[in-house]
Amino acid sequence: LWRVMTCGRRSGDRKRQVILLILCVCVCQSGAETLRYSLPEEMERDSFVANIAKDLGVPLSQLAARKARVVSEGNEQLFRLNQNTGVLTAKESLDREEICPQSDTCTLVFKIFFENPLQLIRGEVEVRDVNDNSPVFPEKEMVLEILETASPGSRFPLESAQDKDVGINGLQNYSLGPNPHFSLALGTGKDGIKYVELVLQRQLDREEQGELNLLLTATDGGSPPRSGTAQVRIVVLDANDNIPVFERETYEVRLAENSPLEQLVVRVTAVDPDEGSNGEVRYSFTQTSERSRQLFQLNPATGEIRVAGKLDFEEAKSHKMVVKATDGGELSGHCKVQVEVLDVNDNAPEITLTSLSASIPEDAPPRTAVALFSVRDRDSGDNGRTECSIDGDLPFSLTPTFDNYYELRTSAALDRERTAEYNITITATDWGRKRLSSQETIFVQISDVNDNPPEFTQEVYTMSVTENNSPMLRIGSMRATDADTGINARVNYALVRQEGREQPEVSVNAENGDVYILRPLDYEKVPAFEVTVRAADGGSPPLSAQAVLHIVVRDENDNAPVLLHPAPDSSAAGELVPRWAPSGYLVAKVVAVDADAGQNAWLSYELAKATEPGLFRVGLHSGEVRTARAVTERDAARQRLVVLVRDRGQPPRSATATLAVALVDDFSDAFHQLGQDPASGQQLQMAEEEMLTTYLIASLCCVSSLFLLSVLVLTANALCKARVRAELPPPSPSCYADGDFASDGMGVGSTGTLSPAYRYEMCLTSGSGRSEFQFLRPIL
């Protein structure tokens, strides 16, 4: 610089060049000033990073005065600067594997911004790796099929373990469980990834051992080290001495991330010199991640690999796949396919559902969480800033939580009976100049709550049935509906049992509410009755409703008229009529009843037969038998009348009453007149027989009354003696002869009415308190 300035004295142009050079050097020095720090991952939030004021040599008073603040690159602010202390801290716990998943080194860039005067200082924080991840194999069990003719030294690639840590904390070594046939060979590829191969040390013999199980262990270099294991199952195959061989060991392809579906990526080719099925090659992926299998499709016959999914540079910058070519003898060869994804700016916001309640109860209170989702835009700046909204007027709202997470909550009361399900469309839009947006539809089903009881279509059901019905007769149906669904709407019907009442003659089907009459009904016993039916749903607890079932029994003409007077069992009723009786004289009244109802019980009376039809008449509705004219001397002293009683049913039923009428001059010689009937000797004999029967009945009643009275007296006497004996010590069994009863005044021995050849014995058992009588036991 001094030489340049010396040369600049000779020329003014030289001076201007020197001044410009000095200014450029100063600007470059101010822009090159960078603060570098280091911080281990997984530190707690608000962990100390550095003392910015001390490192910059700026007094604490100037931090606030110059409005110093920290600005991180990207949308997320990872650091916080305290203007009072000058300390830089981490806002959240930093996870290196999440922040830098594709890089071995993880450096976070920030800037310290000062105002008054304006100054911008660049800073870097290196997030150091911590051994917090164990090696993990893609599959817990790997199956290798190896020919028994494979020569020692043959190598077989195995699935590599993955360790999210880097450096010494990353995957370092593999080990194999002790076995007599195989060892491990470790290597490192061009990309620095360690791979492992199984080396055959001793030739296999399928007939000796057809399958081997080995334990493969992957270990990292952390302290303490972490490890992961996988089972390697070796299936020994019979001879097939040629394996498919690929043209190239590694295929490298570059592909844009907006490549359309079905676009050809590469075609791999393997040749097998065998013939027949052993030479037919089939291609398949192996040692390939599930994500790569979703993005690329391999034709098993041609070996063509085509795009099968949407590539995303921000998700993965490259994809590594291993293609296995297998012949008909199950021998296989392998090649690697490496696809480098080229970046294209085509990212719209992404909505990711973290949790979703597919069904919420209808009684859920407002502010109930339904779903949790995050919105992510892999672009930067305004193109990466997003906002969310719900389409339509729905009882849901969005609530931001933390970072880019949102909660979908209910904003009003729900009613499944009004709306059973919702399709909620969430729209996420970025703030770019050409705004890109994406939508996510969430289907939310409102589950039923048993909040509606069953409802009968009627409060009172009236059904009728004709008496003498057949058993299990269906007479109608009761219906109740429930606005709920599922088991809460499954209605069961049942009769309400009432204490102190007999079992009803009706039954209700529990499933469909059909009403059945269990047994034949009798209108004369029960003309109508009511039962209460309960309809209960299947909820827990169940809700129910009740309705009244009123059953009316319709009458049938199943009862004939019953005569009350004269009695139907009497041969003929005797009535006395004086010969001076005028017309209309009341002779007798026929009384009948019918247990039916309505016109089935309307009775009419008529004179069916009479000795002199013109002498008497019968009231049609009253049943009164009266003289139709005055009695004369020419009329026979004995008259016989037959009265027909008939109801009005269809068909009608009837009964007859027979009246015997005696025409007398004086009531004192009534019996004499009845006995001097010249018209019929047979009627006189019947009258005498009836009189004799009356005497016999009167005598039998008197004898029966005396017998019952004697039995009551003897029973009372026996009970009194039993009570007295119960208070005394139990006597020994004893028998009493007839002489013992003489003192009691009974006279059973010789003064009784039976023959003296029969004597009776009574034995009392000890402690029984009662007598046992043995009758008709002769003592000869």
Rosetta blueprint (number, residue, H / E / L):
1 L L
2 W H
3 R H
4 V H
5 M H
6 T H
7 C H
8 G L
9 R L
10 R L
11 S L
12 G H
13 D H
14 R H
15 K H
16 R H
17 Q H
18 V H
19 I H
20 L H
21 L H
22 I H
23 L H
24 C H
25 V H
26 C H
27 V H
28 C H
29 Q H
30 S H
31 G H
32 A H
33 E L
34 T E
35 L E
36 R E
37 Y E
38 S E
39 L E
40 P E
41 E L
42 E L
43 M L
44 E L
45 R L
46 D L
47 S E
48 F E
49 V E
50 A E
51 N E
52 I H
53 A H
54 K H
55 D H
56 L H
57 G L
58 V L
59 P L
60 L H
61 S H
62 Q H
63 L H
64 A H
65 A H
66 R L
67 K L
68 A L
69 R E
70 V E
71 V E
72 S E
73 E L
74 G L
75 N L
76 E L
77 Q L
78 L L
79 F E
80 R E
81 L E
82 N L
83 Q L
84 N L
85 T L
86 G L
87 V E
88 L E
89 T E
90 A E
91 K L
92 E L
93 S L
94 L L
95 D L
96 R H
97 E H
98 E H
99 I H
100 C L
101 P L
102 Q L
103 S L
104 D L
105 T L
106 C L
107 T E
108 L E
109 V E
110 F E
111 K E
112 I E
113 F E
114 F E
115 E L
116 N L
117 P L
118 L L
119 Q E
120 L E
121 I E
122 R E
123 G E
124 E E
125 V E
126 E E
127 V E
128 R E
129 D L
130 V L
131 N L
132 D L
133 N L
134 S L
135 P L
136 V E
137 F L
138 P L
139 E L
140 K L
141 E E
142 M E
143 V E
144 L E
145 E E
146 I E
147 L E
148 E L
149 T L
150 A L
151 S L
152 P L
153 G L
154 S L
155 R E
156 F E
157 P E
158 L L
159 E L
160 S L
161 A L
162 Q E
163 D L
164 K L
165 D L
166 V L
167 G H
168 I H
169 N H
170 G L
171 L E
172 Q E
173 N E
174 Y E
175 S E
176 L E
177 G L
178 P L
179 N L
180 P L
181 H L
182 F E
183 S E
184 L E
185 A E
186 L E
187 G E
188 T E
189 G L
190 K L
191 D L
192 G L
193 I L
194 K E
195 Y E
196 V E
197 E E
198 L E
199 V E
200 L E
201 Q L
202 R L
203 Q L
204 L L
205 D L
206 R L
207 E L
208 E L
209 Q L
210 G L
211 E E
212 L E
213 N E
214 L E
215 L E
216 L E
217 T E
218 A E
219 T E
220 D E
221 G L
222 G L
223 S L
224 P L
225 P L
226 R L
227 S E
228 G E
229 T E
230 A E
231 Q E
232 V E
233 R E
234 I E
235 V E
236 V E
237 L E
238 D L
239 A L
240 N L
241 D L
242 N L
243 I L
244 P L
245 V E
246 F E
247 E L
248 R L
249 E L
250 T E
251 Y E
252 E E
253 V E
254 R E
255 L E
256 A E
257 E L
258 N L
259 S L
260 P L
261 L L
262 E L
263 Q L
264 L E
265 V E
266 V E
267 R E
268 V L
269 T L
270 A E
271 V E
272 D L
273 P L
274 D L
275 E L
276 G H
277 S H
278 N H
279 G H
280 E L
281 V L
282 R E
283 Y E
284 S E
285 F E
286 T E
287 Q L
288 T L
289 S L
290 E H
291 R H
292 S H
293 R H
294 Q H
295 L H
296 F E
297 Q E
298 L E
299 N L
300 P L
301 A L
302 T L
303 G L
304 E E
305 I E
306 R E
307 V E
308 A L
309 G L
310 K L
311 L L
312 D L
313 F L
314 E L
315 E L
316 A L
317 K L
318 S E
319 H E
320 K E
321 M E
322 V E
323 V E
324 K E
325 A E
326 T E
327 D L
328 G L
329 G L
330 E L
331 L L
332 S E
333 G E
334 H E
335 C E
336 K E
337 V E
338 Q E
339 V E
340 E E
341 V E
342 L E
343 D L
344 V L
345 N L
346 D L
347 N L
348 A L
349 P L
350 E E
351 I E
352 T E
353 L E
354 T E
355 S E
356 L E
357 S L
358 A L
359 S E
360 I E
361 P E
362 E L
363 D L
364 A L
365 P L
366 P L
367 R L
368 T L
369 A E
370 V E
371 A E
372 L E
373 F E
374 S E
375 V E
376 R E
377 D L
378 R L
379 D L
380 S L
381 G H
382 D H
383 N H
384 G H
385 R L
386 T E
387 E E
388 C E
389 S E
390 I E
391 D L
392 G L
393 D L
394 L L
395 P L
396 F E
397 S E
398 L E
399 T E
400 P E
401 T L
402 F L
403 D L
404 N L
405 Y E
406 Y E
407 E E
408 L E
409 R E
410 T E
411 S L
412 A L
413 A L
414 L L
415 D L
416 R L
417 E L
418 R L
419 T L
420 A L
421 E E
422 Y E
423 N E
424 I E
425 T E
426 I E
427 T E
428 A E
429 T E
430 D E
431 W L
432 G L
433 R L
434 K L
435 R L
436 L L
437 S E
438 S E
439 Q E
440 E E
441 T E
442 I E
443 F E
444 V E
445 Q E
446 I E
447 S E
448 D L
449 V L
450 N L
451 D L
452 N L
453 P L
454 P L
455 E E
456 F E
457 T L
458 Q L
459 E L
460 V E
461 Y E
462 T E
463 M E
464 S E
465 V E
466 T E
467 E L
468 N L
469 N L
470 S L
471 P L
472 M L
473 L E
474 R E
475 I E
476 G E
477 S E
478 M L
479 R L
480 A E
481 T E
482 D L
483 A L
484 D L
485 T L
486 G H
487 I H
488 N H
489 A H
490 R L
491 V L
492 N E
493 Y E
494 A E
495 L E
496 V L
497 R L
498 Q L
499 E L
500 G L
501 R L
502 E L
503 Q L
504 P L
505 E L
506 V E
507 S E
508 V E
509 N L
510 A L
511 E L
512 N L
513 G L
514 D E
515 V E
516 Y E
517 I E
518 L L
519 R L
520 P L
521 L L
522 D L
523 Y L
524 E L
525 K L
526 V L
527 P L
528 A E
529 F E
530 E E
531 V E
532 T E
533 V E
534 R E
535 A E
536 A E
537 D L
538 G L
539 G L
540 S L
541 P L
542 P L
543 L L
544 S E
545 A E
546 Q E
547 A E
548 V E
549 L E
550 H E
551 I E
552 V E
553 V E
554 R E
555 D L
556 E L
557 N L
558 D L
559 N L
560 A L
561 P L
562 V E
563 L E
564 L E
565 H E
566 P L
567 A L
568 P L
569 D L
570 S L
571 S L
572 A L
573 A E
574 G E
575 E E
576 L E
577 V E
578 P E
579 R L
580 W L
581 A L
582 P L
583 S L
584 G L
585 Y L
586 L E
587 V E
588 A E
589 K E
590 V L
591 V E
592 A E
593 V E
594 D L
595 A L
596 D L
597 A L
598 G H
599 Q H
600 N H
601 A H
602 W L
603 L L
604 S E
605 Y E
606 E E
607 L E
608 A E
609 K E
610 A E
611 T L
612 E L
613 P L
614 G L
615 L L
616 F E
617 R E
618 V E
619 G L
620 L L
621 H L
622 S L
623 G L
624 E E
625 V E
626 R E
627 T E
628 A L
629 R L
630 A L
631 V L
632 T L
633 E L
634 R L
635 D L
636 A L
637 A L
638 R E
639 Q E
640 R E
641 L E
642 V E
643 V E
644 L E
645 V E
646 R E
647 D L
648 R L
649 G L
650 Q L
651 P L
652 P L
653 R L
654 S E
655 A E
656 T E
657 A E
658 T E
659 L E
660 A E
661 V E
662 A E
663 L E
664 V E
665 D L
666 D L
667 F H
668 S H
669 D H
670 A H
671 F H
672 H H
673 Q H
674 L H
675 G H
676 Q L
677 D L
678 P L
679 A L
680 S L
681 G H
682 Q H
683 Q H
684 L H
685 Q H
686 M H
687 A H
688 E H
689 E H
690 E H
691 M H
692 L H
693 T H
694 T H
695 Y H
696 L H
697 I H
698 A H
699 S H
700 L H
701 C H
702 C H
703 V H
704 S H
705 S H
706 L H
707 F H
708 L H
709 L H
710 S H
711 V H
712 L H
713 V H
714 L H
715 T H
716 A H
717 N H
718 A H
719 L H
720 C H
721 K H
722 A H
723 R H
724 V H
725 R H
726 A H
727 E H
728 L L
729 P L
730 P L
731 P L
732 S L
733 P L
734 S E
735 C E
736 Y E
737 A L
738 D H
739 G H
740 D H
741 F H
742 A H
743 S H
744 D H
745 G L
746 M L
747 G L
748 V L
749 G L
750 S L
751 T L
752 G L
753 T L
754 L L
755 S L
756 P L
757 A L
758 Y L
759 R L
760 Y L
761 E E
762 M E
763 C E
764 L E
765 T L
766 S L
767 G L
768 S L
769 G L
770 R L
771 S E
772 E E
773 F E
774 Q E
775 F L
776 L L
777 R L
778 P L
779 I L
780 L L
